Amino acid sequence: MANDHGIREHMEIIGADGVHVGTVDKIEGDRIKLTKKDAGEGSHRGHHHFVPLGLVAEVEGDRVRLSANGDVAVSFEEEEDGKQA
């Protein structure tokens, strides 16, 4: 299993620019599972998305900062089956 960086449930995930990307539900393998409330609209609404742990730059208190800006980080989100969201 990949290093989870000390990431815990309900931590806020932000991009390198400080923009909110999501909230941690839990770690699953080498990905962070986001809460459903951060799923977005349309076909993305009501189910979990995942962010690769490889995008984590650091953990700052109760925040997980990613190495990519928020608008770029969401393009890396995946569905449960690993396909791009």
N, C-alpha and C positions, 0 to 999 in steps of 0.2 A: 504494500500500500504506500502511496505517496505521502510525503510529509504534510500533515494537515495544518501546520503553522500555528497551532493553538486556536484554531477557528472553532467557535461555539455557536450553538443554536441561537437564533434571533439577533446575531450581529448584523449591522448594516454593511452592505457591500457598496463601495464607491469607486468610481473611476479615478484615474490619476489626476483628473481635473476637479475632483471633489463631488461630481454629480452622482446622485443616487442611482444605483444599478439594480439593487434588490436587497432581500433580507435572507439570511441563511436559515434554511430548514434543517439540513444536516449534511454531513460529508458522506458521499457514496463512492467508494473506490477512489478514483483520481479526479473526481468532480464535486463541486459544491451544488447541492440541490437548493434551489430558491423556493421561497414560499409561494403558494398559489396567488396570493394577493398582488404579486409583482409580475404576473404572467402576461399582462397586456390586454389587448382587445381582440375582437373577432375570433378567429380559429385558435388563437393563443390563450384565450381567456379560460380560466377554470382548471388549468393543469400546470404541473411543475415544469420548469426549465432548469437547465444545468449550466454551470460555468466551469471550465477546466481549472483545476488547481494551479496549473502552470502559469495562469495569468496573475496570480497573487504576487504582489510586490512586497507587501508587509502588512502586519496587523498592528493597528494603532489604537490601543485601548479596546473599545467595543466596536471598532470599525475595521473592515477588511479593505485595504486599498489595492486596487488592481494596477497592473503596469500599463494598461491602455486607458485612454479617455473613455468616459461613459458611453458616448455615441458609437465608439468603435467596439467597446467591450460587449455591448448587446448583440453585435453581429457575430460574436463567438458563441452565443447561447445555443444550447442543444436541447433536443427533445429527449425523453427517457430512453429511446432506442439508439441514441447517439447521433441521429441525423440533425442537421442544422435547423434551428427553429425558424 
